[in-house]
Amino acid sequence: MLEGKVLRDFNDKENNLKHYEADGKTKFRAEDKRYNELKAKGYVEEGKEVETKKNK
């Protein structure tokens, strides 16, 4: 799972169109494939690996 700051406002089509704002504070977290898909489109910054309950 990756997490990083939002660079451009977007509505996440895979999460009931949840709105994410590029305000410098908002972070986005998703599975690696989904995160990298949004990173390639310029919506999120380079992500950092985060712990999940499943990983512990």
C-alpha positions as CSV (number, residue, x, y, z in Angstrom):
1,M,0.0,0.0,0.0
2,L,1.3,3.4,-0.9
3,E,0.5,6.9,0.4
4,G,1.4,10.4,-0.7
5,K,0.1,13.9,-1.1
6,V,-2.5,14.9,-3.7
7,L,-1.1,17.2,-6.4
8,R,-4.3,17.8,-8.4
9,D,-7.9,17.8,-7.3
10,F,-9.8,14.7,-8.4
11,N,-12.8,12.5,-7.6
12,D,-11.9,8.9,-7.0
13,K,-14.1,6.8,-9.3
14,E,-13.2,3.7,-7.4
15,N,-14.3,5.1,-4.1
16,N,-17.8,6.4,-4.7
17,L,-16.4,9.6,-6.3
18,K,-14.7,10.7,-3.1
19,H,-13.2,14.2,-3.6
20,Y,-9.5,14.8,-2.9
21,E,-8.1,18.3,-2.9
22,A,-4.6,19.5,-3.7
23,D,-4.3,21.7,-0.6
24,G,-0.9,20.5,0.5
25,K,-2.3,18.5,3.4
26,T,-4.6,15.9,1.8
27,K,-3.1,12.5,1.4
28,F,-4.2,9.6,-0.8
29,R,-3.7,5.9,0.1
30,A,-4.3,3.0,-2.2
31,E,-2.9,-0.4,-3.3
32,D,0.3,-0.1,-5.4
33,K,-1.3,-0.6,-8.8
34,R,-4.1,2.0,-8.2
35,Y,-1.7,4.5,-6.7
36,N,0.8,4.2,-9.6
37,E,-2.1,4.6,-12.1
38,L,-3.0,8.0,-10.5
39,K,0.7,9.0,-10.1
40,A,1.2,8.4,-13.9
41,K,-1.7,10.8,-14.6
42,G,-0.2,13.5,-12.3
43,Y,-2.7,13.4,-9.5
44,V,-0.5,12.2,-6.6
45,E,3.2,12.5,-5.8
46,E,5.7,9.7,-5.4
47,G,4.2,7.4,-2.8
48,K,5.8,5.9,0.3
49,E,5.1,2.4,1.5
50,V,2.8,2.3,4.5
51,E,1.9,-0.4,7.0
52,T,-1.5,-2.0,6.8
53,K,-3.1,-4.2,9.4
54,K,-2.7,-7.1,6.9
55,N,1.1,-6.5,6.8
56,K,1.6,-6.5,10.5
